[in-house]
Amino acid sequence: MKKEILESYKGVRDFYPQDQFVLDYIRRVMSETCELFGFEHYGASVLESADLYRNKTSDEIVNEQTYIFEDRGGREVVLRPEMTPTVARMVAKKRRELGFPLRLYSIPNVFRYERPQKGRLREHWQLNADIFGAEGMDYEIELVALVREIFFAFGAKEEDFLIKINSRSVLDKIFNELEVPPLAAKSTLALLDRKAKISEEDFDEHLTRILANEKDAFLAALKHAEAEGELKNYLDEFKLRGINNVVVDSSVVRGFDYYTGFIFEVFDTDKANPRALCGGGRYDNLMKSLGQEPVPTLGFGMGDVTIRDFMDLRGLLPEYEPASKLMIMVLQDDPELKRAAFDLSERFRRANIETAVNYSARKFDKQIKTADKLSIPYVVALEDKCDLDKDEFTLIKLSDKTKHKLSFDSAVFFVTDSD
């Protein structure tokens, strides 16, 4: 039991400083790029009423993947599995006070009870960016342009990722024209979503079972939509605006029931990383499901796990930088020397140098080892208060173990100039 309590809950992560550094970097790049596009930051509690998610997201997520429990007041509560219903609720609550088009983003942690695997965990952080009051193709292209810019900000090139687009309204139109029953239509969408994971023979066999005599007409209608209709217009417009890594893919359907029109997913072009990196689309009726007048809306989600895998594969992860640039090592168990170390640390901090103090009075080599483990690049060794009285002390650069006898001002210049 003692060993088990040291392990984190299955499917979640502990973030030691190096891992937290990468997560902070990912969230910072996402945040800065969203704000570059005029999106405003918002937040909400991780707890929501379970009713908010019923009939507003996919059955699979609600029935099989949500963490639902009853609170002490007998209310059914959920750890949010996604953020879209939450932001829709927030906008619905204050829609008369808000200006549209309204661009909002957040990077919350979300929870789903599913089998942990590469690219998918039970908790992750996810960028959600949404535009409320966004009617027309221009906003859809803007949203995709934001996604593309985020990948560029992480250091990716256009050829590193592919944006696949489709339209739920086009699919719904085909189902209506062929008079496909709602249950069969839903099964067809689920099959299309799994198309890349099964063989062509299996796909054809399952589609025949679902659509029977309408299968060939359905496939022909899909091809026509890709080549001549609404989706072709999207491709042309993307190219006119300089976005060239976009293709139409009828297997992109998105898993949430609330999508109503344009949808997209982004994929790594390296076959070693086959998972979708992010996705989103238009959901004009979600506000209506909350008892409000419909608002044309679109958005996307981008998780930290898949983005980290994408960056790792291409050598784009940032190099770790410790919080402390300098450590002051107290080498004698002397109260006066410790007070002097404290005063010196305050001076360095006022000079904007992140400084930690090791008051342990352990031997020089052991304190150097500690600084190395913490990846701190510089140390100051304090052995005698007399050196400080003369405004002189030893600064050590740990990368090459060189020692420099310096005044305070010279030390500040030395450390700062190394940036």
Secondary structure, DSSP 8 states (H G I E B T S, - for coil): -TTGGGS--TT-----HHHHHHHHHHHHHHHHHHHHTT-EE----SEEEGGGTTTTS-HHIIIII-EEEE-TTS-EEEE-S-SHHHHHHHHHHTGGGS-SSEEEEE--EEE--S--BTTB-SEEEEEEEEEES--SHHHHHHHHHHHHHHHHHTT--GGGEEEEEEEHHHHHHHHHHTT--HHHHHHHHHHHHTGGGS-HHHHHHHHHHHHGGGHHHHHHHHHHHHHTSHHHHHHHHHHHTT---EEE-TT---S-TT--SEEEEEEESSTT--SEEEEEEE-TTHHHHTTS----EEEEEEEHHHHHHHHHHTT-S-----S-SEEEEE-S--HHHHHHHHHHHHHHHHTT--EEEE-S---HHHHHHHHHHTT--EEEEE--HHHHHTT-EEEEETTTTEEEEE-HHHHHHHHHHT-
